[in-house]
Amino acid sequence: MAGADKTVGWGVIGCGQIACEKTIPGILKSASARLVAAADVRPERLKVVGELEPGVRPYEDYTGLLDDDEVEAVYVAVPTGVHREVVLDVARARKHILCEKPLAFSASEAREMVAAAASSGVRLMTAYMSRFGDMYRKAATLLREKRLGTITLVNANFSYDAVRWYPPESPGG
């Protein structure tokens, strides 16, 4: 991974709306990251990425991206039903992984993915940004300090106006 004087070369697998509107712009703004390659089975989505960052190497088959030596970390934004397959392939390619949520369909799939990353010596993280928010950090502190007593049930809701934040006419929508 990147040191203080090095940027991480990123590849993106799955160039839909969340990737094109949120993650890729974040990579492009980061001083410690550079977008190297993108893979999607739909050429029109690769065109959108190319408009965001000219020079990005496009791949219609993500195995080409995995063979790209400049790609050190991969953001996986394919449909949830193929997260497991793609994450296992990325781990075998020995590239660090940021996978969209939910990580997997089941706990056993998630354990398999975590084990594959660990055995390949790469990091695996779910792209669940809320856990870095103030409320989640405060809850974690309260739990660590055992200030809440015995937890027997947690009920949480997360929602947003999908049409407002991800309008269908947006790139990748």
Phi, psi and omega in degrees: 000172187289140170265191183296334184249017185224142175261154178269130176277118184257145168241148179240126175248112184101100188252048177280196188298314182298320179293313185287328184263337185241299190287311181299314176302326177294317177299315183294332180274345185282136176284345184249014181220154172218141179274119185258315188210158177218146179228135175200146180284348181254111182304327180295332176286323176295327177296318178300315179297318178299328176288327178288322182213092178301145179097348177293134180282122180268142177226128175276346176237120186294346178296329175296319177297320181293334178276352183284114184295337180280345178278116180256332181223148184232131172265121182258114182230038176274169176304146185308325182298342178245008177306310184304306182302313183291315180299318178298319178295318180296319178298316178299330178280358178061048176239141179294153191229130167242112186249135178301161179273153346289151182302315185210172177279339183213163178296324180293321175297316181298317178299320178297318180294316178297316179297320180296318178295315180298317182290337177268355179074027179243162179268143177232129180221144175270139181279066178248090189293335185299331183296346177266359180286162183303315183296319181291321179294321178295317178299318179298320178297314180299321178294315179299321181277001179054041181268359183252357183078199181280122179277123179247341180203138172235126178234118182226151177231141177226125179211163177202165179276093186300320181293325179290314185275334182225068182297144184302334181277359179287160178304127179082357184296000000 
